[in-house]
Amino acid sequence: MPRVKDKVAIVTGAASVPGLGNEIARTLAREGASVVVSDIDEAGARACAETIEKNGGKALALKQDVTDEAAWAATVDKAVAAYGRLDILVNNAGIAVLRTLEQMTLADFERQIDVNLTSVFLGTKYAVPAMLKSGGGSIVNLSSVAGLVGIPGVSAYAASKAGVRLFSKAIAMEYAQRNIRCNSVHPGVILTNMQQVAIEDNPEQYEAINNSIPMKHMGEPADIANCVLYLASDESKYVTGAEFVVDGGLTAQ
């Protein structure tokens, strides 16, 4: 039986290929969920939804700015209007500005907090009432290994992702007795579209990154999607307030 059969999911930041949100959306759909695919890139969101539907799944594409509160209210309303309920929220949308403290502006810092952390608050705030009406649900928030350990040059990104980690734990405690679970996933270096562009520009860096990982290779979007699938499914019904590190052993060193 499909692992999330008849569940309804919202996945943010799902346009980029190869990308985490896109892979997560397609994986949930393949396992039986109806998926609302959201991204500020409307064409990319539509392409993801079309791929899902061509493969026999159900999907609705929405253009969404995850920092806009009204857009979140509309996204949840449209999900419930289309599919009758909401069971899964995957807060995946995020950005990274790689700058040292001295290079970074206040606008750089605030933008990363808004996209990476404030959006998670907004998504959770508007999804929870719909989940309660549906009898419960699972919230999966994408953080990063940068939210666990210090990495130079990404202080704003690290602050935002560390915030996601603790926000997830607090929400897990608030709703533990109301059948809503909340967990965070912490990817290491994953071969996404952004990484592929960086590799093409600097192949030596690719080798150096692989050598820094105990398993000696980067992860794939499917590695993250499979973790999210587990947390979204009833297989993880006793898992809440946890952090799942998917990094090839990088932070175990």
PyMOL commands that set and color helices and strands:
alter all, ss='L'
color gray80, all
select helices_A, chain A and resi 20-30+42-54+69-83+106-133+145-147+155-174+176-178+193-201+203-212+221-232+234-236+250-252
alter helices_A, ss='H'
color red, helices_A
select strands_A, chain A and resi 8-12+34-39+58-63+88-91+137-142+180-187+243-246
alter strands_A, ss='S'
color yellow, strands_A
deselect
rebuild
show_as cartoon
